[in-house]
Amino acid sequence: MSSSPRAFRLIISCPDKPGIVAAVSNFIAQQQGNIIEANHYSDLANDWFFMRHVIAADSLPATLDQFQQAFRPIAEQFDMRWEIRDASKKRRVLLMVSKQDHCLSDLLYRWKSGEMDFDIPCVISNHEDLRDYVEWHGIPYVCIPVPRGEKGKQQAFAKTDEVIAKHRPDTIVLARYMQIIPPWMCERYPNQIINIHHSFLPSFAGAKPYHQAKERGVKLTGATSHYVTKDLDAGPIIEQDVIRISHHDSIAETIRLGKDVEKSVLARALRYHLEDRVLVHGNKTIVFS
């Protein structure tokens, strides 16, 4: 577990103009706040500004609600999209899987060891294969099979949405959940569903990317973690990484190498998301890593 002092995270994006940093910093100073981490970025091409400040909670005499009330005039002055979060409040992360367990196992290890601090209300799967493994960790396991036909898929995802609503997650992670999320569900949870795709997007989107990469004879393969949108494998990218392969590597060997990258990329993406380091603008992200 982290031994860091309790902190608030102030996240801001707004049209870029002079005086934003000064106004925010002066306000925090007037509130007797101590800034322990600061990140800024100006997107010159789109004339947009991004900020992430971490403030020591114990340095503020005001409550979080009082801070929000006092900050609103500045937010209105600069037309800010903003929020402030208590970093000590655990996020609820619902995991969705199919049959492959490498990404699930990695996240469960990081959760159980305290390396990543979040709650798991349940795991949803379209297969029974991983029930014993998940329940051994004391986590509820809900199996909702997804039939091939369109009507069956609609019914399955309606039931899935009921389970999600019941458990009220802050974030949903598709840890190799090998089903396409319907557009209505993507729109219901904007920038809350994180996927891991086993290729370096935008290359080899869709099914069997390792096979596509082998046929193309690429020398690097990788993984991409992104927010899920109604456009398949085209949502805002959070994190990516690659590993070198060669013509000697079989499909099985390529998949084995790729799984290692998938695990680390998904874990980093989830960490950045939970630490409020990811700011989405259009179909791109600013990641203060």
C-alpha positions as CSV (number, residue, x, y, z in Angstrom):
1,M,0.0,0.0,0.0
2,S,1.1,3.6,-0.7
3,S,2.3,5.5,2.3
4,S,1.8,8.9,0.6
5,P,0.0,11.6,2.6
6,R,-3.7,12.1,1.9
7,A,-4.1,14.3,-1.2
8,F,-6.7,15.9,-3.4
9,R,-6.2,15.8,-7.2
10,L,-7.4,18.9,-9.2
11,I,-7.9,18.1,-12.9
12,I,-8.5,20.9,-15.4
13,S,-8.9,21.3,-19.1
14,C,-9.9,24.5,-20.8
15,P,-9.2,26.9,-23.7
16,D,-5.6,28.1,-23.5
17,K,-5.1,31.7,-22.4
18,P,-2.6,33.6,-20.3
19,G,-3.0,33.5,-16.5
20,I,-4.5,30.1,-15.9
21,V,-1.5,28.7,-13.9
22,A,-1.2,31.9,-12.0
23,A,-4.9,32.0,-11.1
24,V,-5.0,28.4,-9.9
25,S,-1.7,28.5,-8.0
26,N,-2.6,31.8,-6.3
27,F,-6.0,30.4,-5.3
28,I,-4.5,27.2,-3.8
29,A,-1.9,29.4,-1.9
30,Q,-4.7,31.6,-0.6
31,Q,-6.4,28.5,0.7
32,Q,-3.1,27.6,2.4
33,G,-2.8,24.5,0.1
34,N,0.5,22.8,-0.5
35,I,1.0,21.6,-4.1
36,I,3.0,18.4,-4.0
37,E,2.8,17.6,-7.7
38,A,2.1,19.8,-10.7
39,N,1.6,19.0,-14.4
40,H,0.8,21.3,-17.2
41,Y,0.5,21.0,-21.0
42,S,-0.6,23.4,-23.8
43,D,-1.9,21.8,-27.0
44,L,-0.8,24.6,-29.3
45,A,-2.4,23.0,-32.4
46,N,-5.9,23.0,-30.7
47,D,-5.3,25.9,-28.4
48,W,-6.3,23.9,-25.3
49,F,-4.7,23.7,-21.9
50,F,-4.5,20.7,-19.5
51,M,-3.5,20.7,-15.8
52,R,-3.2,18.2,-13.0
53,H,-2.3,19.4,-9.5
54,V,-2.0,17.2,-6.4
55,I,-2.6,19.1,-3.2
56,A,-1.8,17.9,0.3
57,A,-5.2,17.5,1.9
58,D,-3.9,18.2,5.5
59,S,-2.6,21.6,4.3
60,L,-6.2,22.8,3.6
61,P,-8.3,24.1,6.4
62,A,-11.3,23.9,4.1
63,T,-13.3,20.8,3.4
64,L,-13.4,19.4,-0.2
65,D,-16.9,20.8,-0.7
66,Q,-15.8,24.3,0.6
67,F,-12.8,24.2,-1.8
68,Q,-15.1,23.4,-4.7
69,Q,-17.5,26.2,-3.9
70,A,-14.6,28.7,-3.6
71,F,-13.0,27.5,-6.8
72,R,-16.1,27.8,-9.0
73,P,-15.6,31.5,-9.9
74,I,-12.1,30.8,-11.3
75,A,-13.4,27.8,-13.2
76,E,-16.2,30.0,-14.8
77,Q,-13.7,32.7,-15.6
78,F,-11.6,30.4,-17.7
79,D,-14.4,28.2,-19.0
80,M,-12.8,25.1,-17.3
81,R,-13.9,21.5,-17.4
82,W,-12.7,20.4,-14.0
83,E,-13.0,18.1,-11.0
84,I,-11.3,17.6,-7.7
85,R,-11.0,14.1,-6.2
86,D,-10.0,12.7,-2.9
87,A,-7.1,10.4,-3.7
88,S,-7.7,8.3,-0.6
89,K,-11.1,7.2,-1.8
90,K,-10.7,3.7,-3.5
91,R,-12.2,3.3,-7.0
92,R,-14.4,0.4,-7.8
93,V,-13.0,-1.6,-10.7
94,L,-15.2,-4.2,-12.3
95,L,-13.3,-6.7,-14.4
96,M,-14.6,-8.5,-17.5
97,V,-12.9,-11.6,-19.0
98,S,-13.5,-14.5,-21.3
99,K,-11.2,-17.6,-21.1
100,Q,-7.7,-16.2,-21.1
101,D,-6.4,-15.4,-17.6
102,H,-3.1,-13.6,-18.1
103,C,-4.3,-10.0,-17.8
104,L,-6.8,-11.0,-15.1
105,S,-4.1,-12.8,-13.1
106,D,-1.8,-9.9,-13.3
107,L,-4.4,-7.4,-12.1
108,L,-5.5,-9.7,-9.3
109,Y,-1.9,-10.1,-8.1
110,R,-1.4,-6.3,-8.1
111,W,-4.7,-5.9,-6.3
112,K,-4.1,-8.6,-3.7
113,S,-0.5,-7.5,-3.0
114,G,-1.6,-3.9,-2.5
115,E,0.5,-2.7,-5.4
116,M,-2.6,-1.1,-6.8
117,D,-5.2,0.2,-4.4
118,F,-8.7,-0.4,-5.7
119,D,-11.8,-2.5,-4.9
120,I,-13.2,-5.2,-7.2
121,P,-16.9,-5.6,-6.7
122,C,-17.2,-8.5,-9.2
123,V,-15.8,-10.2,-12.3
124,I,-18.1,-10.8,-15.3
125,S,-17.4,-13.4,-17.8
126,N,-19.1,-15.0,-20.8
127,H,-17.6,-18.4,-19.8
128,E,-17.3,-20.5,-16.6
129,D,-13.6,-21.3,-17.0
130,L,-12.2,-18.8,-14.5
131,R,-14.9,-19.1,-11.8
132,D,-12.9,-21.2,-9.3
133,Y,-9.8,-19.0,-9.7
134,V,-11.8,-15.7,-9.2
135,E,-13.8,-17.0,-6.3
136,W,-10.6,-18.3,-4.6
137,H,-9.8,-14.6,-4.3
138,G,-13.1,-14.0,-2.6
139,I,-14.5,-12.0,-5.5
140,P,-18.1,-12.7,-6.9
141,Y,-18.1,-14.2,-10.3
142,V,-21.0,-13.7,-12.7
143,C,-21.2,-15.7,-15.9
144,I,-23.3,-14.3,-18.7
145,P,-23.0,-16.4,-21.9
146,V,-23.1,-14.4,-25.1
147,P,-24.8,-16.3,-27.9
148,R,-23.9,-15.8,-31.6
149,G,-27.3,-14.4,-32.7
150,E,-28.1,-10.7,-32.5
151,K,-31.1,-11.2,-30.3
152,G,-29.1,-13.4,-27.9
153,K,-26.3,-10.8,-27.8
154,Q,-28.8,-8.0,-27.0
155,Q,-30.3,-10.0,-24.1
156,A,-26.8,-10.9,-22.8
157,F,-25.6,-7.3,-22.7
158,A,-28.9,-6.1,-21.2
159,K,-28.2,-8.6,-18.3
160,T,-24.6,-7.5,-18.2
161,D,-25.7,-3.9,-17.8
162,E,-28.0,-4.9,-15.0
163,V,-25.1,-6.5,-13.1
164,I,-22.8,-3.5,-13.8
165,A,-25.5,-1.1,-12.5
166,K,-26.0,-3.2,-9.4
167,H,-22.3,-3.1,-8.5
168,R,-21.8,0.7,-9.3
169,P,-18.2,0.5,-10.6
170,D,-16.2,3.7,-11.3
171,T,-14.3,1.8,-14.0
172,I,-14.8,-1.3,-16.1
173,V,-11.7,-3.2,-17.4
174,L,-12.0,-5.6,-20.3
175,A,-9.1,-7.9,-19.3
176,R,-9.2,-9.8,-22.6
177,Y,-13.1,-9.9,-22.7
178,M,-13.4,-11.2,-26.3
179,Q,-16.8,-9.6,-27.1
180,I,-17.6,-6.3,-28.8
181,I,-19.3,-3.9,-26.4
182,P,-22.6,-2.5,-28.0
183,P,-22.6,1.2,-28.9
184,W,-25.3,2.0,-26.3
185,M,-23.2,0.6,-23.5
186,C,-20.1,2.5,-24.7
187,E,-22.1,5.7,-24.6
188,R,-23.5,4.9,-21.1
189,Y,-19.9,4.7,-19.7
190,P,-17.8,7.3,-21.5
191,N,-14.1,7.1,-20.7
192,Q,-14.9,4.5,-18.0
193,I,-14.3,1.3,-20.0
194,I,-10.7,0.3,-20.5
195,N,-9.7,-2.3,-23.1
196,I,-6.5,-4.1,-23.9
197,H,-6.0,-4.9,-27.6
198,H,-3.2,-7.2,-28.5
199,S,-1.6,-5.1,-31.2
200,F,0.0,-1.7,-31.6
201,L,-3.0,0.2,-32.8
202,P,-4.0,1.5,-35.3
203,S,-2.2,-1.5,-36.9
204,F,-4.1,-4.8,-37.0
205,A,-7.4,-3.8,-35.4
206,G,-10.1,-6.4,-35.0
207,A,-9.7,-10.2,-34.7
208,K,-6.5,-12.2,-34.6
209,P,-4.0,-9.4,-34.7
210,Y,-1.0,-11.7,-33.9
211,H,-1.9,-13.8,-37.0
212,Q,-2.2,-10.6,-39.1
213,A,1.2,-9.4,-37.8
214,K,2.8,-12.8,-38.7
215,E,1.4,-12.7,-42.2
216,R,2.6,-9.1,-42.7
217,G,6.1,-10.1,-41.4
218,V,6.4,-7.3,-38.9
219,K,9.5,-7.1,-36.7
220,L,7.7,-5.5,-33.7
221,T,4.4,-6.5,-32.1
222,G,2.8,-4.9,-29.1
223,A,-0.3,-4.0,-27.2
224,T,-2.6,-1.0,-26.8
225,S,-4.8,0.0,-23.9
226,H,-7.6,2.4,-24.8
227,Y,-11.0,3.7,-23.7
228,V,-13.8,1.9,-25.4
229,T,-16.0,3.7,-27.9
230,K,-18.6,2.6,-30.4
231,D,-15.9,2.5,-33.0
232,L,-14.1,-0.8,-32.7
233,D,-10.5,-0.5,-31.4
234,A,-10.5,3.2,-32.2
235,G,-11.0,4.9,-28.8
236,P,-8.6,7.3,-27.1
237,I,-5.3,5.5,-26.5
238,I,-3.9,5.5,-22.9
239,E,-0.8,3.4,-23.1
240,Q,1.1,1.2,-25.7
241,D,4.3,-0.8,-25.8
242,V,6.1,-3.2,-28.2
243,I,8.3,-6.2,-28.2
244,R,10.7,-7.4,-31.0
245,I,9.8,-10.5,-32.9
246,S,11.4,-12.2,-35.9
247,H,10.6,-14.7,-38.8
248,H,11.8,-17.5,-36.5
249,D,8.9,-16.9,-34.1
250,S,5.8,-19.1,-34.6
251,I,2.3,-17.8,-33.9
252,A,2.4,-19.5,-30.5
253,E,5.7,-17.9,-29.6
254,T,4.5,-14.5,-30.9
255,I,1.4,-14.8,-28.7
256,R,3.5,-15.8,-25.7
257,L,5.7,-12.8,-26.1
258,G,2.7,-10.5,-26.7
259,K,0.9,-11.6,-23.5
260,D,3.8,-10.2,-21.4
261,V,3.3,-6.8,-23.1
262,E,-0.5,-7.0,-22.8
263,K,-0.3,-7.4,-19.0
264,S,2.1,-4.5,-18.4
265,V,0.4,-2.1,-20.8
266,L,-3.1,-2.8,-19.2
267,A,-1.7,-2.4,-15.7
268,R,0.0,0.9,-16.5
269,A,-3.1,2.2,-18.3
270,L,-5.3,1.3,-15.3
271,R,-2.9,2.9,-12.9
272,Y,-2.8,6.1,-14.9
273,H,-6.6,6.2,-15.0
274,L,-7.0,5.5,-11.3
275,E,-4.4,8.2,-10.4
276,D,-6.3,10.8,-12.6
277,R,-3.3,11.1,-15.0
278,V,-5.4,10.7,-18.1
279,L,-7.2,13.7,-19.6
280,V,-9.3,13.0,-22.7
281,H,-9.7,15.6,-25.5
282,G,-11.6,14.5,-28.5
283,N,-10.2,11.1,-29.5
284,K,-6.8,11.8,-27.9
285,T,-5.4,11.6,-24.4
286,I,-3.0,13.7,-22.4
287,V,-1.2,11.3,-20.0
288,F,0.7,12.9,-17.2
289,S,2.9,9.9,-16.4
